[in-house]
Amino acid sequence: MIAIQRHTLPSQRPRPPDEPTAVDVVSLLRASATELKTSRSRGSTPFVFPVAHVLTDSARRNAEERLAAAWLYLRHRRPASERSTEEVEVLLDVGYELAELLGDSEAEADRQFLSEVLADLEELSRQPRAGHTHHHRNVTHTARKP
């Protein structure tokens, strides 16, 4: 009879941190959004096609939606009084990333959402957190009017 040591079968090995089963939803959304980010105002895109291309606009909207999903998830997952310092820091980071994309949008709904996100970020940045100074980035509304 052959003795099999624990964790010797591939299906029993511990999974690395980048294994989808071990990665939290916010990290997945942020990583997939990062791959799609474009900037109209700077004329930058990670793709081979130009900023004005229909697929570039689609990628930008998808990045925006993924960050919005991460933001809304974090904002509503648990009451503010139960968030850890780390969760607040991630929420701030996601919010600033989202605000940057929303500020590049021409859509009225995005401008409204941007105002809400910036108000929330201002409130979050004023909340005292153990071992942290105020977390504030300068994000301005740069959306062009149609």
JOSUL-V264090 format. One record per residue. N is the residue number from 1. RES is the residue in one small letter. PSI is psi in degrees with one decimal (* if undefined). Layout:
n=N res=RES psi=PSI
n=N res=RES psi=PSI
This chain:
n=1 res=m psi=138.5
n=2 res=i psi=128.4
n=3 res=a psi=130.2
n=4 res=i psi=124.6
n=5 res=q psi=152.5
n=6 res=r psi=139.9
n=7 res=h psi=25.8
n=8 res=t psi=-20.8
n=9 res=l psi=140.3
n=10 res=p psi=-36.6
n=11 res=s psi=-12.0
n=12 res=q psi=-4.8
n=13 res=r psi=144.6
n=14 res=p psi=142.4
n=15 res=r psi=139.7
n=16 res=p psi=163.1
n=17 res=p psi=-24.1
n=18 res=d psi=3.5
n=19 res=e psi=130.5
n=20 res=p psi=-31.0
n=21 res=t psi=-15.6
n=22 res=a psi=-6.3
n=23 res=v psi=131.1
n=24 res=d psi=159.1
n=25 res=v psi=-37.9
n=26 res=v psi=-41.8
n=27 res=s psi=-40.5
n=28 res=l psi=-45.8
n=29 res=l psi=-43.2
n=30 res=r psi=-43.5
n=31 res=a psi=-42.7
n=32 res=s psi=-30.6
n=33 res=a psi=-39.8
n=34 res=t psi=-38.4
n=35 res=e psi=-19.4
n=36 res=l psi=-4.4
n=37 res=k psi=135.4
n=38 res=t psi=163.5
n=39 res=s psi=113.9
n=40 res=r psi=-45.2
n=41 res=s psi=-32.2
n=42 res=r psi=-11.6
n=43 res=g psi=30.6
n=44 res=s psi=146.7
n=45 res=t psi=144.6
n=46 res=p psi=6.9
n=47 res=f psi=164.9
n=48 res=v psi=-18.1
n=49 res=f psi=158.0
n=50 res=p psi=165.1
n=51 res=v psi=-34.7
n=52 res=a psi=-5.0
n=53 res=h psi=145.9
n=54 res=v psi=-35.4
n=55 res=l psi=-29.9
n=56 res=t psi=-43.1
n=57 res=d psi=-40.1
n=58 res=s psi=-42.7
n=59 res=a psi=-43.5
n=60 res=r psi=-44.4
n=61 res=r psi=-40.2
n=62 res=n psi=-39.6
n=63 res=a psi=-44.4
n=64 res=e psi=-46.1
n=65 res=e psi=-37.0
n=66 res=r psi=-39.7
n=67 res=l psi=-36.4
n=68 res=a psi=-41.2
n=69 res=a psi=-43.5
n=70 res=a psi=-44.2
n=71 res=w psi=-50.9
n=72 res=l psi=-38.6
n=73 res=y psi=-50.4
n=74 res=l psi=-38.6
n=75 res=r psi=-33.2
n=76 res=h psi=-1.2
n=77 res=r psi=-42.3
n=78 res=r psi=156.1
n=79 res=p psi=149.1
n=80 res=a psi=-35.5
n=81 res=s psi=-15.2
n=82 res=e psi=1.2
n=83 res=r psi=138.2
n=84 res=s psi=165.4
n=85 res=t psi=-41.6
n=86 res=e psi=-42.1
n=87 res=e psi=-39.1
n=88 res=v psi=-42.0
n=89 res=e psi=-42.7
n=90 res=v psi=-41.2
n=91 res=l psi=-43.5
n=92 res=l psi=-46.7
n=93 res=d psi=-46.3
n=94 res=v psi=-42.4
n=95 res=g psi=-42.8
n=96 res=y psi=-37.6
n=97 res=e psi=-44.7
n=98 res=l psi=-44.3
n=99 res=a psi=-38.0
n=100 res=e psi=-44.2
n=101 res=l psi=-42.8
n=102 res=l psi=-34.8
n=103 res=g psi=-17.4
n=104 res=d psi=-1.4
n=105 res=s psi=152.1
n=106 res=e psi=-8.8
n=107 res=a psi=136.7
n=108 res=e psi=-40.9
n=109 res=a psi=-37.1
n=110 res=d psi=-37.4
n=111 res=r psi=-40.2
n=112 res=q psi=-45.9
n=113 res=f psi=-40.8
n=114 res=l psi=-43.8
n=115 res=s psi=-42.1
n=116 res=e psi=-43.7
n=117 res=v psi=-44.5
n=118 res=l psi=-38.3
n=119 res=a psi=-43.1
n=120 res=d psi=-41.3
n=121 res=l psi=-40.8
n=122 res=e psi=-44.7
n=123 res=e psi=-45.5
n=124 res=l psi=-39.0
n=125 res=s psi=-20.3
n=126 res=r psi=-17.1
n=127 res=q psi=130.4
n=128 res=p psi=138.8
n=129 res=r psi=137.2
n=130 res=a psi=125.7
n=131 res=g psi=13.8
n=132 res=h psi=143.8
n=133 res=t psi=174.8
n=134 res=h psi=133.3
n=135 res=h psi=104.8
n=136 res=h psi=132.8
n=137 res=r psi=151.3
n=138 res=n psi=101.5
n=139 res=v psi=122.5
n=140 res=t psi=155.4
n=141 res=h psi=110.9
n=142 res=t psi=10.4
n=143 res=a psi=137.6
n=144 res=r psi=144.9
n=145 res=k psi=139.8
n=146 res=p psi=*
